[in-house]
Amino acid sequence: MTRYAMNGPTMGTRWSALFHMSSDFDVAPARKAMADAVTEVDKQMSTWRPDSDLNRLNAARPGGWVALPDRLLAVLGAGLAIGRTSGGAFDIGMGDATTAWGFGPVEANTDMIRTARLAKRSPAHDVLELDKAAGRARKHSEMCFDLNGIAKGYGADQLAEAARQYGIDAGLFAIDGELRALGTRPDGRGWAVAVETPNLDVRAVHSMLELDDAAVATSGDYRHWIDVGGHRLSHTMEPRLGMPLRDPPASATVIACDCMSADAWATAMMVLGQARGLALAERLGLSVLFLKHDQTEGFGCGLFAR
């Protein structure tokens, strides 16, 4: 068996794939299929592309049906479902807030921040209606949707599915911190994945996981943030307030059957925080690892629920 490792740009970061196949495996078509899969996700779901299908929905007037591709409808549906189950902790209707605070395609804007903070908010699952049979959706009031908390996980799933089409039934596929594992390594062990120590200054391993036909995603406050008045603010939004989380955990790591779910639940756990997040994880049977900042040592200590 020969080890194949490849990567490419997507969604402002990079995708990667690691797998083993015979030495005469024609890797070029598989690589193109994986690159095409994540490019399609980006074209449909990006808030950075003015012509994306998601931005067509964002620009539509309330009450009007918008034709959408099946994959986007599937991700929107998953986002709404996790939004309901999490009690609104995960909300795909935060596009105005993420843009206002500078986590979208434009810089932070004081007027937009004020508007986002004062807006009367309803959860996305109360605003967006999906008609999957007819391939369409409509919103019942003004709302800007943002899938950055779920689309990369879905993209990792699509990488894995594209690889399957070329006979690759074991491998590790990733976009940024979202990873999907198929099968096991040639030695029968799971795919080794590091959970990062939540440290602003250095990259170090906190712990290791071994994935066997599973997915993992991590959301944290130590890589994507802004400084406002000497205070570091997380890129994760508090849906009720339309602003960054004030005192989030350092990170939340979720293991699930698919990466789309792991990605969304990692964001939801950051919003819920340690106490509420662990309680919900216990009820739902989710595998969650919270890391909190240790101010004296500068690294995280973990709290786990399965």
C-alpha positions in Angstrom: 0.0 0.0 0.0 1.2 3.5 -0.8 0.5 6.5 1.3 -1.2 9.4 -0.5 -1.5 12.9 1.0 -3.0 15.8 -0.9 -4.4 19.3 -0.2 -5.8 22.4 -1.9 -7.4 25.7 -1.2 -11.1 26.1 -0.2 -13.3 28.4 1.9 -10.4 30.7 2.9 -8.4 27.8 4.2 -7.2 24.4 2.9 -8.7 20.9 2.5 -6.6 17.8 2.9 -6.9 14.1 2.3 -4.8 11.2 3.6 -5.3 7.6 2.5 -3.5 4.4 1.4 -4.0 2.7 -1.9 -2.0 0.4 -4.2 1.0 1.9 -5.9 -0.6 1.9 -9.3 -3.7 3.8 -8.1 -4.6 6.6 -10.5 -4.8 9.5 -8.0 -5.5 12.4 -10.4 -9.2 11.7 -11.0 -9.8 11.2 -7.3 -8.0 14.4 -6.4 -10.0 16.4 -9.0 -13.3 14.9 -7.6 -12.4 15.9 -4.1 -11.4 19.4 -5.2 -14.6 19.8 -7.2 -16.7 18.6 -4.2 -15.4 21.3 -1.9 -15.6 23.9 -4.6 -19.2 23.2 -5.1 -19.9 23.5 -1.3 -18.1 26.9 -1.4 -20.0 28.1 -4.4 -23.3 27.2 -2.8 -22.8 28.2 0.8 -20.2 31.0 1.0 -21.1 34.4 2.4 -17.9 35.7 0.7 -19.2 35.0 -2.8 -21.8 37.6 -3.9 -23.2 35.0 -6.4 -23.4 32.1 -4.0 -26.8 30.3 -3.6 -26.8 31.3 0.0 -26.4 34.9 -0.8 -29.3 34.7 -3.3 -31.4 33.5 -0.3 -30.1 36.4 1.8 -30.9 38.9 -0.8 -34.5 37.6 -1.4 -37.5 39.4 0.0 -39.4 37.8 2.8 -42.3 35.6 1.6 -40.8 34.8 -1.8 -39.7 31.2 -2.6 -36.1 30.8 -3.7 -34.9 27.8 -5.7 -31.9 26.2 -4.1 -29.7 23.2 -4.8 -30.3 20.0 -2.8 -27.0 20.1 -0.9 -27.6 23.6 0.4 -31.1 22.6 1.4 -29.7 19.6 3.3 -27.3 21.8 5.2 -29.9 24.4 6.0 -32.2 21.7 7.3 -29.5 20.3 9.5 -28.7 23.7 10.8 -32.3 24.4 11.7 -32.7 21.0 13.4 -29.6 21.5 15.5 -30.8 25.0 16.3 -34.0 23.6 17.7 -32.4 20.8 19.6 -29.8 23.2 21.1 -32.4 25.6 22.3 -31.1 28.2 19.8 -27.5 28.0 20.8 -26.7 27.1 17.2 -28.3 29.7 14.9 -27.6 30.0 11.2 -29.4 33.4 11.2 -26.4 35.4 12.6 -25.0 36.7 9.3 -25.7 40.3 10.1 -23.8 40.0 13.4 -20.8 38.1 12.1 -20.5 40.7 9.3 -20.9 43.6 11.6 -18.2 42.5 14.0 -15.7 41.9 11.1 -15.9 38.1 10.8 -17.4 38.3 7.3 -16.2 39.7 4.0 -16.0 43.3 5.3 -14.2 45.0 8.3 -16.0 45.7 11.6 -18.5 48.6 11.4 -19.7 50.5 14.5 -23.1 51.4 13.0 -23.7 47.8 11.8 -22.7 46.5 15.3 -25.2 48.8 16.9 -27.9 47.7 14.5 -27.1 44.0 15.1 -27.2 44.5 18.9 -30.5 46.3 18.8 -32.2 44.0 16.3 -35.2 42.1 17.5 -34.1 38.5 17.0 -36.0 35.3 16.2 -34.3 32.0 15.9 -33.7 30.9 12.3 -35.8 27.8 12.7 -38.8 30.2 13.3 -38.0 32.2 10.2 -36.8 29.9 7.5 -39.2 27.5 5.7 -37.8 24.7 3.6 -39.6 22.8 0.8 -37.1 20.1 0.0 -39.5 18.2 -2.3 -39.8 21.3 -4.5 -36.2 22.4 -4.0 -36.9 25.8 -2.5 -36.9 27.9 0.6 -38.4 31.1 1.9 -37.9 33.3 4.9 -40.8 34.9 6.7 -38.9 38.0 7.9 -35.6 39.7 7.1 -32.7 37.5 8.0 -29.1 37.0 6.8 -28.0 33.4 7.0 -24.4 32.3 7.7 -23.3 28.7 7.4 -19.7 29.1 8.6 -20.4 27.0 11.7 -21.5 24.0 9.6 -20.4 24.3 6.0 -16.7 23.3 6.6 -17.9 20.1 8.4 -20.2 19.3 5.5 -17.3 20.0 3.1 -15.2 17.4 4.9 -18.1 14.9 4.6 -18.2 15.6 0.8 -14.4 15.1 0.5 -14.9 11.6 2.1 -17.9 10.8 -0.2 -16.0 11.9 -3.3 -13.1 9.6 -2.3 -15.5 6.7 -1.8 -16.5 7.0 -5.5 -13.0 6.1 -6.4 -12.7 3.0 -4.1 -11.1 4.8 -1.2 -12.9 3.3 1.8 -10.4 4.3 4.4 -8.8 7.7 4.9 -8.8 11.0 6.8 -10.3 14.1 5.2 -10.3 17.6 6.6 -11.1 21.2 6.2 -9.3 23.3 8.8 -10.2 21.9 12.2 -13.1 19.7 10.9 -12.1 16.1 10.1 -13.9 13.0 8.8 -12.4 9.5 9.1 -13.4 6.6 6.9 -12.4 3.1 8.2 -9.1 2.6 9.9 -5.4 2.8 9.0 -3.7 -0.1 7.3 -2.5 -1.4 10.7 -6.1 -1.6 11.9 -5.9 1.4 14.3 -8.0 4.5 14.1 -6.8 7.7 12.5 -4.8 9.8 15.0 -6.1 13.3 15.5 -4.6 15.9 17.8 -6.7 18.2 20.0 -4.9 21.5 20.2 -4.0 23.2 23.5 -5.9 26.5 23.5 -2.8 28.8 23.5 -2.6 32.0 21.6 1.2 32.0 21.3 2.2 28.4 20.5 0.7 25.4 18.8 0.8 22.3 21.0 -1.0 19.1 21.5 -3.4 18.8 24.5 -4.6 15.2 23.8 -5.0 12.6 21.0 -8.0 10.9 19.6 -8.2 7.9 17.3 -11.1 8.0 14.9 -12.7 4.9 13.3 -15.5 5.8 10.9 -16.3 9.0 12.8 -15.8 12.7 12.6 -14.5 15.4 14.9 -14.7 19.2 15.0 -13.3 21.8 17.3 -14.5 25.4 17.9 -12.4 27.7 20.0 -11.8 31.3 21.0 -8.0 31.4 20.5 -7.5 31.4 16.7 -10.2 33.6 15.3 -10.9 36.7 17.4 -10.8 40.5 17.5 -9.5 43.0 20.0 -11.9 45.6 21.2 -10.7 48.0 23.9 -8.1 45.5 25.1 -10.6 42.7 25.3 -10.3 39.6 23.1 -13.7 38.7 21.6 -14.5 35.3 20.1 -15.7 34.9 16.5 -18.6 32.8 17.8 -21.8 34.8 18.2 -24.2 34.8 21.1 -27.5 34.4 19.2 -29.7 36.2 21.8 -27.5 39.3 21.9 -26.1 39.6 18.3 -22.5 40.0 19.6 -19.5 37.8 20.3 -19.5 35.5 23.3 -18.4 37.3 26.4 -16.8 34.5 28.4 -16.7 31.3 26.3 -14.8 28.1 27.0 -11.4 28.0 25.4 -12.6 25.3 23.1 -15.2 22.6 22.5 -14.5 19.4 20.6 -17.3 17.2 19.4 -17.1 13.6 18.0 -20.1 12.6 15.8 -20.9 10.2 13.0 -20.7 12.9 10.4 -18.6 16.1 10.3 -21.5 18.4 9.5 -23.1 17.5 12.9 -19.8 17.7 14.8 -19.1 21.1 13.3 -22.5 22.6 14.3 -22.5 21.0 17.7 -19.0 22.3 18.5 -20.3 25.8 17.9 -23.5 25.2 20.0 -21.3 23.9 22.8 -19.2 27.1 22.8 -22.4 29.1 23.2 -24.0 26.9 25.8 -20.8 26.8 27.9 -19.4 24.1 30.2 -22.3 23.5 32.5 -25.3 23.7 30.1 -23.3 22.0 27.4 -22.2 19.0 29.4 -25.8 18.6 30.7 -27.2 18.6 27.1 -24.4 16.3 25.9 -25.3 13.8 28.5 -29.0 13.9 27.6 -28.3 13.5 23.8 -25.4 11.1 24.1 -22.9 13.5 22.5 -19.2 13.1 22.9 -17.9 16.5 23.9 -14.6 17.7 25.3 -14.5 21.2 26.8 -11.2 22.9 27.4 -11.0 25.9 29.7 -8.2 28.4 30.0 -5.8 27.9 32.9 -4.6 31.4 33.6 -1.6 30.3 35.7 -0.2 27.7 33.2 -1.5 29.1 29.9 -3.1 25.9 28.7 -6.4 24.1 28.9 -7.8 21.5 31.2 -10.6 19.2 29.9 -14.1 18.2 30.9 -15.6 15.4 29.0 -19.1 14.0 28.4 -20.1 11.1 26.2 
